[in-house]
Amino acid sequence: MNPHARLGNTFLKAHPREAARILEDYPADKVAQLLASLGPGIAAGVLEVFSPGFAASSLALLEPSSAARVIEEVHPDLQIGLLRQLDAPCRETLLAELQPEFALSLRRMLPYPENTAGALMQAPLLSVPEDLTVRTALKRARRARREMKIYIYVTDTQGRLRGVLTLHELLNAPSGRAVAEVMHRPVVSLPADESMHSVIKNPYWQAYHALPVTDAKDILLGVIRQKSIHRHLDRRDHAEDIKTNLGMFVSVGDMFALAAGQLLADLIAACTSQTQGDSRREGRTDGSL
């Protein structure tokens, strides 16, 4: 990677919000070319702070496999909102590129409208069947590296929520006993269609770091963490701050914006040139066969 490209990547990683404001002035296809040239983590960081419509337009123009890698890196709180912005065929193509279990967990959240518990819940979720032994449940917990392990939820054969215990409790339970014998019940849960206002005001946040989300049949769908609630409130407050202080954003940091704009313009130009060069080479190859 040349020094100029390395500097551009560093800027995108360190200042994604500032970069997003500049990049949204470019056509989505040019931005998609830039995102494709970045690592999935950096691309996701920029995508997270685009306006929803522009983020979806840019994501839709990526190759499906590249788009899937980016979605995996997007913060779980934002994944569903971004997928909802895509049209149905594009969304299905992208979901087909994901791991089946992960894609299934996302599909479960898609029907729920924004500002509901179902829209904010996070997946994948660590859960175990109630008839497993503690020993087997621990093996599953150790394999589940991506899931939240503070609480382990217990379900019956139909996937209905039946109990909960902490990882510490599971570690200290007799290894030969069934999980159903050591779990706590009943379990406090949030209905998937509950409004965001009610979710935020739920008094059980004073006692728990996370609450499970269930549907009308008590099927376990996901989990909402306190951190997700805080991020939701922070994003709402940030949007209000932008509306209130728009004039200040226009006038402050002009020199920084000019330098950053030129840097990103050069990166986009380099990506465009490379793409055109690749197309010409492919054309010559096709002509020689």
ChimeraX attribute file (.defattr): number of C-alpha atoms within 10 A of each C-alpha:
attribute: neighborCount
match mode: 1-to-1
recipient: residues
	/A:1	7
	/A:2	6
	/A:3	8
	/A:4	12
	/A:5	16
	/A:6	12
	/A:7	15
	/A:8	18
	/A:9	21
	/A:10	13
	/A:11	17
	/A:12	21
	/A:13	18
	/A:14	14
	/A:15	14
	/A:16	21
	/A:17	17
	/A:18	17
	/A:19	22
	/A:20	21
	/A:21	15
	/A:22	17
	/A:23	21
	/A:24	15
	/A:25	9
	/A:26	11
	/A:27	12
	/A:28	19
	/A:29	16
	/A:30	16
	/A:31	27
	/A:32	22
	/A:33	21
	/A:34	21
	/A:35	25
	/A:36	19
	/A:37	16
	/A:38	16
	/A:39	14
	/A:40	19
	/A:41	16
	/A:42	21
	/A:43	26
	/A:44	24
	/A:45	21
	/A:46	23
	/A:47	25
	/A:48	20
	/A:49	18
	/A:50	19
	/A:51	13
	/A:52	17
	/A:53	12
	/A:54	19
	/A:55	24
	/A:56	22
	/A:57	18
	/A:58	23
	/A:59	31
	/A:60	22
	/A:61	19
	/A:62	20
	/A:63	13
	/A:64	20
	/A:65	15
	/A:66	18
	/A:67	25
	/A:68	21
	/A:69	18
	/A:70	24
	/A:71	26
	/A:72	16
	/A:73	17
	/A:74	22
	/A:75	14
	/A:76	17
	/A:77	20
	/A:78	19
	/A:79	20
	/A:80	25
	/A:81	18
	/A:82	20
	/A:83	24
	/A:84	16
	/A:85	17
	/A:86	19
	/A:87	12
	/A:88	11
	/A:89	9
	/A:90	15
	/A:91	17
	/A:92	15
	/A:93	16
	/A:94	24
	/A:95	22
	/A:96	14
	/A:97	15
	/A:98	18
	/A:99	11
	/A:100	11
	/A:101	11
	/A:102	14
	/A:103	17
	/A:104	15
	/A:105	16
	/A:106	23
	/A:107	15
	/A:108	15
	/A:109	21
	/A:110	15
	/A:111	13
	/A:112	17
	/A:113	16
	/A:114	16
	/A:115	15
	/A:116	18
	/A:117	28
	/A:118	29
	/A:119	26
	/A:120	29
	/A:121	27
	/A:122	27
	/A:123	24
	/A:124	20
	/A:125	23
	/A:126	20
	/A:127	24
	/A:128	25
	/A:129	21
	/A:130	24
	/A:131	16
	/A:132	16
	/A:133	18
	/A:134	24
	/A:135	17
	/A:136	14
	/A:137	22
	/A:138	17
	/A:139	10
	/A:140	14
	/A:141	18
	/A:142	9
	/A:143	9
	/A:144	15
	/A:145	10
	/A:146	10
	/A:147	16
	/A:148	18
	/A:149	17
	/A:150	13
	/A:151	23
	/A:152	22
	/A:153	25
	/A:154	27
	/A:155	20
	/A:156	16
	/A:157	10
	/A:158	11
	/A:159	18
	/A:160	17
	/A:161	27
	/A:162	20
	/A:163	24
	/A:164	25
	/A:165	19
	/A:166	14
	/A:167	15
	/A:168	12
	/A:169	14
	/A:170	20
	/A:171	13
	/A:172	9
	/A:173	17
	/A:174	14
	/A:175	15
	/A:176	11
	/A:177	14
	/A:178	19
	/A:179	26
	/A:180	22
	/A:181	13
	/A:182	17
	/A:183	21
	/A:184	15
	/A:185	13
	/A:186	10
	/A:187	16
	/A:188	13
	/A:189	18
	/A:190	24
	/A:191	20
	/A:192	26
	/A:193	19
	/A:194	16
	/A:195	17
	/A:196	18
	/A:197	11
	/A:198	12
	/A:199	21
	/A:200	16
	/A:201	9
	/A:202	12
	/A:203	10
	/A:204	14
	/A:205	15
	/A:206	8
	/A:207	8
	/A:208	12
	/A:209	13
	/A:210	19
	/A:211	22
	/A:212	24
	/A:213	25
	/A:214	23
	/A:215	16
	/A:216	9
	/A:217	11
	/A:218	18
	/A:219	17
	/A:220	26
	/A:221	24
	/A:222	27
	/A:223	26
	/A:224	24
	/A:225	18
	/A:226	15
	/A:227	12
	/A:228	19
	/A:229	18
	/A:230	12
	/A:231	12
	/A:232	18
	/A:233	13
	/A:234	12
	/A:235	12
	/A:236	11
	/A:237	11
	/A:238	12
	/A:239	11
	/A:240	12
	/A:241	11
	/A:242	12
	/A:243	9
	/A:244	10
	/A:245	10
	/A:246	11
	/A:247	10
	/A:248	10
	/A:249	10
	/A:250	10
	/A:251	8
	/A:252	10
	/A:253	10
	/A:254	11
	/A:255	9
	/A:256	10
	/A:257	16
	/A:258	11
	/A:259	11
	/A:260	19
	/A:261	17
	/A:262	12
	/A:263	18
	/A:264	22
	/A:265	16
	/A:266	15
	/A:267	22
	/A:268	21
	/A:269	14
	/A:270	15
	/A:271	20
	/A:272	17
	/A:273	12
	/A:274	13
	/A:275	13
	/A:276	12
	/A:277	12
	/A:278	12
	/A:279	12
	/A:280	12
	/A:281	12
	/A:282	12
	/A:283	11
	/A:284	11
	/A:285	10
	/A:286	9
	/A:287	8
	/A:288	7
	/A:289	5
